[in-house]
Amino acid sequence: MSYLQISRVGKTFARGASSTEVLRNIDLEIEQGEFVSIIGHSGCGKSTLLNLIAGLTEVTTGGIILENAEVNAPGPDRAVVFQNHSLLPWLTVYENVNLAVAKVFGRTKTPAQRHSWIMDNLNLVQMAHARDKRPTEISGGMKQRVGIARALAMEPKILLLDEPFGALDALTRAHLQDQMMDIHQRLGNTMIMITHDVDEAVLLSDRIVMMTNGPAATIGEVLAVPLNRPRRRLELATDRTYLRCREAVLKFLYERHRFVEAA
Ligand SMILES: Nc1ncnc2c1ncn2[C@@H]1O[C@H](COP(=O)(O)OP(=O)(O)OP(=O)(O)O)[C@@H](O)[C@H]1O
């Protein structure tokens, strides 16, 4: 059995007499250490799928199993990083990470161990220098890095990334993508990332899950990205495998499953 097993998952939101079937028959298996991206047009249900894995939303049909345990509620084994950081503004960078560390390791690590674990994770995203700053005093990219440190500090089985770099400028985004690849290489985490960015998906992923348009969206195709790691964006710009993968995703999104604006 795979590390994460999503079987025949469907999700219908119901309100009063009306209901919307957002996802239908989602089947996906993810192995430990894989980096998987989910791409699809706006509104197709990517965040809904991520929320189901996070346990923030309940499946309507089918089931999700993570390491032999059914997912039906949120838990520290699945940390989520959202597009807009969710740091608490009245706490410092250090205190924000500490909040998660205290919750997960309050009983199993001593205060000294917790302190060094917080600093390890801030160092990992190169934010230790800003440990005493509050979120309003640091840039958007820095806030995202602290959010990633906080998520990693929970030592989750799976890191769920919902367009983590979507609100950042292109250069900051590229920098964080490189850091994310470095972290993935060093820690070997299992990561699932939603993105709208084809280059980001190809650069970071082992596999790209392409979703059809909703309603009742499902997985249209899964593309393996057979590029060696570590990956360097400048070298890949002219790499034939990279360009082939990029073209396959573009064709899926803009030829076979074009976005049609709802009336
Ligand atoms: N709690 C909810 N109640 C009712 N409908 C919902 C709920 N959450 C999401 N939806 C609907 O489900 C559909 C998919 O939304 P979702 O946010 O998952 O899409 P998405 O692919 O992540 O979109 P985007 O790329 O624009 O972020 C939308 O039509 C949305 O209105």
The ligand as an SDF file (V2000), in Angstrom:
LIG
                    3D

 31 33  0  0  0  0  0  0  0  0999 V2000
  -17.2570   25.2810    1.6990 N   0  0  0  0  0  0  0  0  0  0  0  0
  -17.7390   25.3220    0.4520 C   0  0  0  0  0  0  0  0  0  0  0  0
  -19.0640   25.3520    0.2330 N   0  0  0  0  0  0  0  0  0  0  0  0
  -19.5830   25.3730   -1.0120 C   0  0  0  0  0  0  0  0  0  0  0  0
  -18.8300   25.3700   -2.1290 N   0  0  0  0  0  0  0  0  0  0  0  0
  -17.5070   25.3600   -1.9790 C   0  0  0  0  0  0  0  0  0  0  0  0
  -16.8870   25.3300   -0.6810 C   0  0  0  0  0  0  0  0  0  0  0  0
  -15.5340   25.3090   -0.8620 N   0  0  0  0  0  0  0  0  0  0  0  0
  -15.3310   25.3370   -2.1930 C   0  0  0  0  0  0  0  0  0  0  0  0
  -16.5210   25.3600   -2.8580 N   0  0  0  0  0  0  0  0  0  0  0  0
  -16.6780   25.3730   -4.3270 C   0  0  0  0  0  0  0  0  0  0  0  0
  -15.8960   24.3160   -4.8480 O   0  0  0  0  0  0  0  0  0  0  0  0
  -15.3520   24.6960   -6.1110 C   0  0  0  0  0  0  0  0  0  0  0  0
  -13.8490   24.4390   -6.0700 C   0  0  0  0  0  0  0  0  0  0  0  0
  -13.2280   25.3740   -5.2020 O   0  0  0  0  0  0  0  0  0  0  0  0
  -11.6780   25.2900   -4.8560 P   0  0  0  0  0  0  0  0  0  0  0  0
  -11.3350   26.4700   -4.0130 O   0  0  0  0  0  0  0  0  0  0  0  0
  -11.3590   23.9570   -4.3370 O   0  0  0  0  0  0  0  0  0  0  0  0
  -11.0400   25.4530   -6.3140 O   0  0  0  0  0  0  0  0  0  0  0  0
   -9.5420   25.7480   -6.7350 P   0  0  0  0  0  0  0  0  0  0  0  0
   -9.2530   24.8710   -7.8940 O   0  0  0  0  0  0  0  0  0  0  0  0
   -8.6480   25.6380   -5.5600 O   0  0  0  0  0  0  0  0  0  0  0  0
   -9.6560   27.2750   -7.1930 O   0  0  0  0  0  0  0  0  0  0  0  0
   -8.5190   28.4030   -7.3160 P   0  0  0  0  0  0  0  0  0  0  0  0
   -7.4980   27.8620   -8.2650 O   0  0  0  0  0  0  0  0  0  0  0  0
   -9.2720   29.5850   -7.9020 O   0  0  0  0  0  0  0  0  0  0  0  0
   -7.9970   28.6660   -5.9460 O   0  0  0  0  0  0  0  0  0  0  0  0
  -15.7530   26.1360   -6.3500 C   0  0  0  0  0  0  0  0  0  0  0  0
  -16.8520   26.1640   -7.2150 O   0  0  0  0  0  0  0  0  0  0  0  0
  -16.1260   26.6270   -4.9790 C   0  0  0  0  0  0  0  0  0  0  0  0
  -17.1070   27.6260   -5.0660 O   0  0  0  0  0  0  0  0  0  0  0  0
  1  2  1  0
  2  3  1  0
  2  7  2  0
  3  4  2  0
  4  5  1  0
  5  6  2  0
  6  7  1  0
  6 10  1  0
  7  8  1  0
  8  9  2  0
  9 10  1  0
 10 11  1  0
 11 12  1  0
 11 30  1  0
 12 13  1  0
 13 14  1  0
 13 28  1  0
 14 15  1  0
 15 16  1  0
 16 17  2  0
 16 18  1  0
 16 19  1  0
 19 20  1  0
 20 21  2  0
 20 22  1  0
 20 23  1  0
 23 24  1  0
 24 25  2  0
 24 26  1  0
 24 27  1  0
 28 29  1  0
 28 30  1  0
 30 31  1  0
M  END
$$$$
